[in-house]
Amino acid sequence: MVFLPPFAFDSGDRPVEPRDLFRRGVELFQAGEYFEAHEVWEELWREASGEARAFYKGLIQLAVALLHAERGNRSGSER
């Protein structure tokens, strides 16, 4: 189950559907754009609580680990 806050905002302070943000993060992640996926999911993480917050934190940590691995930073990817 994916936990989504009621809404988020884009850079122009317009509401964005959380499902759209989540999907955008997945698209970026699948394209190997780990930093960008991390940034998108972080928006959802900031608004989340409880299990939802833990879920997004896990996605963010995975994206960051893969970014470090891609850059050859073994110690960063193992944290």
Z-matrix of the N, CA and C atoms (Angstrom, degrees):
N
C 1 1.442
C 2 1.524 1 108.68
N 3 1.306 2 117.14 1 135.19
C 4 1.457 3 122.48 2 177.35
C 5 1.522 4 108.24 3 -98.58
N 6 1.305 5 115.65 4 131.71
C 7 1.454 6 121.57 5 -179.66
C 8 1.519 7 108.66 6 -100.28
N 9 1.316 8 116.54 7 123.10
C 10 1.451 9 120.85 8 -177.03
C 11 1.521 10 110.86 9 -124.26
N 12 1.334 11 116.99 10 135.01
C 13 1.457 12 118.87 11 172.74
C 14 1.528 13 109.10 12 -69.07
N 15 1.322 14 118.35 13 166.06
C 16 1.465 15 119.37 14 -175.90
C 17 1.527 16 114.33 15 -61.35
N 18 1.321 17 118.65 16 -32.73
C 19 1.459 18 121.61 17 176.82
C 20 1.517 19 109.27 18 -169.41
N 21 1.311 20 116.02 19 167.98
C 22 1.461 21 122.92 20 175.23
C 23 1.525 22 106.11 21 -136.90
N 24 1.313 23 116.90 22 -177.24
C 25 1.458 24 120.53 23 -178.85
C 26 1.511 25 110.31 24 -127.56
N 27 1.332 26 115.67 25 145.81
C 28 1.459 27 118.93 26 174.07
C 29 1.517 28 108.39 27 -86.63
N 30 1.307 29 117.40 28 -176.66
C 31 1.466 30 120.91 29 -176.44
C 32 1.523 31 112.47 30 -64.84
N 33 1.326 32 117.90 31 -17.59
C 34 1.459 33 121.59 32 177.68
C 35 1.518 34 112.47 33 -96.27
N 36 1.349 35 116.73 34 17.64
C 37 1.465 36 122.91 35 179.89
C 38 1.521 37 113.55 36 60.14
N 39 1.332 38 116.22 37 27.45
C 40 1.466 39 120.82 38 175.05
C 41 1.515 40 108.44 39 -97.48
N 42 1.333 41 117.39 40 141.46
C 43 1.469 42 118.84 41 178.39
C 44 1.529 43 111.67 42 -61.74
N 45 1.313 44 115.36 43 140.21
C 46 1.457 45 122.93 44 176.33
C 47 1.521 46 107.05 45 -126.89
N 48 1.307 47 116.30 46 135.56
C 49 1.459 48 120.36 47 178.89
C 50 1.529 49 109.66 48 -64.77
N 51 1.325 50 117.53 49 131.41
C 52 1.468 51 120.13 50 179.10
C 53 1.524 52 113.17 51 -57.40
N 54 1.324 53 117.39 52 -36.09
C 55 1.469 54 119.29 53 178.69
C 56 1.526 55 110.51 54 -61.29
N 57 1.331 56 115.72 55 -36.92
C 58 1.462 57 119.58 56 178.31
C 59 1.523 58 110.73 57 -66.49
N 60 1.343 59 117.03 58 -40.13
C 61 1.458 60 120.59 59 177.65
C 62 1.529 61 110.39 60 -64.74
N 63 1.312 62 116.05 61 -45.04
C 64 1.457 63 119.87 62 -179.62
C 65 1.537 64 110.10 63 -60.65
N 66 1.314 65 116.03 64 -48.02
C 67 1.476 66 120.15 65 179.27
C 68 1.521 67 111.42 66 -61.29
N 69 1.320 68 116.36 67 -39.90
C 70 1.472 69 119.96 68 178.51
C 71 1.526 70 109.84 69 -61.54
N 72 1.326 71 116.81 70 -41.95
C 73 1.459 72 120.41 71 176.39
C 74 1.514 73 111.83 72 -60.70
N 75 1.327 74 117.40 73 -42.26
C 76 1.467 75 121.74 74 178.33
C 77 1.527 76 109.97 75 -63.00
N 78 1.317 77 116.83 76 -44.68
C 79 1.469 78 120.22 77 179.29
C 80 1.525 79 111.11 78 -59.93
N 81 1.323 80 115.84 79 -45.18
C 82 1.463 81 120.04 80 179.17
C 83 1.518 82 111.21 81 -63.46
N 84 1.322 83 116.38 82 -43.78
C 85 1.458 84 121.46 83 179.24
C 86 1.524 85 110.49 84 -60.04
N 87 1.317 86 116.92 85 -47.47
C 88 1.469 87 121.14 86 -179.21
C 89 1.523 88 111.96 87 -64.55
N 90 1.325 89 116.66 88 -25.97
C 91 1.461 90 121.08 89 178.12
C 92 1.529 91 112.01 90 -85.86
N 93 1.326 92 116.37 91 1.19
C 94 1.460 93 119.77 92 -179.51
C 95 1.513 94 113.70 93 81.35
N 96 1.310 95 116.91 94 12.82
C 97 1.464 96 122.11 95 178.95
C 98 1.532 97 108.29 96 -93.47
N 99 1.339 98 115.01 97 69.79
C 100 1.457 99 120.87 98 -170.37
C 101 1.526 100 113.45 99 -66.63
N 102 1.318 101 117.13 100 -40.91
C 103 1.464 102 118.95 101 179.30
C 104 1.526 103 110.52 102 -62.47
N 105 1.317 104 116.59 103 -45.06
C 106 1.460 105 120.88 104 -178.82
C 107 1.529 106 111.31 105 -64.93
N 108 1.343 107 116.94 106 -39.37
C 109 1.462 108 120.61 107 176.64
C 110 1.521 109 109.75 108 -61.78
N 111 1.321 110 116.27 109 -42.99
C 112 1.469 111 121.94 110 177.57
C 113 1.526 112 110.57 111 -56.97
N 114 1.311 113 116.69 112 -44.96
C 115 1.462 114 121.00 113 -178.81
C 116 1.533 115 111.33 114 -63.13
N 117 1.311 116 117.63 115 -42.50
C 118 1.461 117 121.89 116 -179.87
C 119 1.532 118 110.16 117 -65.40
N 120 1.329 119 116.74 118 -48.51
C 121 1.463 120 119.98 119 -178.58
C 122 1.517 121 111.61 120 -67.01
N 123 1.331 122 117.08 121 -28.05
C 124 1.464 123 119.55 122 178.49
C 125 1.528 124 111.00 123 -63.47
N 126 1.318 125 117.31 124 -33.16
C 127 1.462 126 120.46 125 176.60
C 128 1.522 127 110.55 126 -60.93
N 129 1.323 128 116.69 127 -41.89
C 130 1.460 129 120.95 128 178.70
C 131 1.525 130 110.89 129 -70.38
N 132 1.320 131 117.12 130 -39.71
C 133 1.467 132 122.98 131 179.90
C 134 1.529 133 111.02 132 -59.72
N 135 1.313 134 116.70 133 -41.36
C 136 1.472 135 120.61 134 -178.63
C 137 1.524 136 112.43 135 -59.73
N 138 1.315 137 116.75 136 -33.10
C 139 1.463 138 121.58 137 -177.64
C 140 1.527 139 113.42 138 -91.16
N 141 1.317 140 116.72 139 -10.51
C 142 1.464 141 121.09 140 -173.44
C 143 1.526 142 111.61 141 -88.71
N 144 1.339 143 114.44 142 165.99
C 145 1.461 144 120.60 143 174.35
C 146 1.523 145 108.62 144 -144.66
N 147 1.315 146 116.05 145 165.67
C 148 1.455 147 121.77 146 175.98
C 149 1.518 148 113.97 147 57.72
N 150 1.333 149 115.20 148 -133.02
C 151 1.473 150 120.75 149 -178.32
C 152 1.519 151 112.28 150 -62.23
N 153 1.314 152 116.43 151 -35.40
C 154 1.467 153 119.69 152 179.47
C 155 1.523 154 110.40 153 -62.71
N 156 1.314 155 115.99 154 -42.77
C 157 1.467 156 120.18 155 179.59
C 158 1.532 157 110.12 156 -62.44
N 159 1.328 158 116.76 157 -42.20
C 160 1.468 159 120.90 158 178.46
C 161 1.530 160 110.90 159 -64.55
N 162 1.318 161 116.98 160 -38.99
C 163 1.461 162 121.74 161 178.56
C 164 1.526 163 110.86 162 -60.43
N 165 1.333 164 116.58 163 -50.46
C 166 1.464 165 119.80 164 -179.81
C 167 1.517 166 111.84 165 -65.88
N 168 1.317 167 116.43 166 -36.97
C 169 1.464 168 119.78 167 177.70
C 170 1.521 169 110.06 168 -59.42
N 171 1.321 170 116.98 169 -42.33
C 172 1.463 171 120.76 170 178.13
C 173 1.520 172 112.49 171 -62.00
N 174 1.338 173 116.58 172 -43.61
C 175 1.465 174 119.89 173 177.25
C 176 1.521 175 111.45 174 -61.72
N 177 1.316 176 115.62 175 -43.20
C 178 1.473 177 121.06 176 -179.75
C 179 1.524 178 109.96 177 -63.10
N 180 1.329 179 116.83 178 -45.31
C 181 1.463 180 120.13 179 -179.77
C 182 1.533 181 111.30 180 -63.33
N 183 1.319 182 117.14 181 -39.05
C 184 1.460 183 120.38 182 177.32
C 185 1.526 184 110.89 183 -62.89
N 186 1.325 185 116.44 184 -45.86
C 187 1.465 186 120.38 185 179.62
C 188 1.525 187 111.19 186 -61.09
N 189 1.321 188 117.07 187 -42.61
C 190 1.470 189 120.92 188 -179.72
C 191 1.528 190 110.66 189 -67.46
N 192 1.343 191 116.86 190 -40.14
C 193 1.470 192 119.90 191 178.22
C 194 1.524 193 110.89 192 -61.15
N 195 1.318 194 116.62 193 -42.77
C 196 1.470 195 119.87 194 179.38
C 197 1.528 196 111.33 195 -68.15
N 198 1.316 197 116.83 196 -34.76
C 199 1.463 198 120.42 197 176.02
C 200 1.528 199 110.03 198 -62.34
N 201 1.333 200 116.43 199 -46.86
C 202 1.465 201 120.05 200 178.33
C 203 1.527 202 111.11 201 -62.16
N 204 1.320 203 117.13 202 -43.12
C 205 1.468 204 120.40 203 179.47
C 206 1.526 205 110.66 204 -62.05
N 207 1.308 206 115.94 205 -42.04
C 208 1.462 207 120.98 206 179.67
C 209 1.523 208 111.36 207 -61.95
N 210 1.318 209 116.16 208 -33.94
C 211 1.465 210 121.38 209 -179.55
C 212 1.522 211 112.78 210 -86.77
N 213 1.331 212 116.24 211 0.78
C 214 1.453 213 119.90 212 178.97
C 215 1.514 214 114.00 213 81.54
N 216 1.302 215 118.09 214 14.46
C 217 1.454 216 122.89 215 179.74
C 218 1.528 217 108.64 216 -92.99
N 219 1.318 218 115.20 217 83.41
C 220 1.466 219 119.88 218 -174.78
C 221 1.527 220 112.12 219 -60.89
N 222 1.318 221 117.81 220 -44.55
C 223 1.466 222 119.05 221 -177.99
C 224 1.527 223 110.80 222 -63.94
N 225 1.321 224 117.96 223 -36.40
C 226 1.457 225 121.05 224 178.18
C 227 1.510 226 112.33 225 -68.24
N 228 1.314 227 116.78 226 -33.07
C 229 1.461 228 119.76 227 -178.55
C 230 1.523 229 112.27 228 -80.04
N 231 1.315 230 117.88 229 -16.82
C 232 1.463 231 120.85 230 -178.67
C 233 1.524 232 113.04 231 -91.89
N 234 1.302 233 118.61 232 -10.06
C 235 1.475 234 120.34 233 -178.03
C 236 1.477 235 112.61 234 -68.40
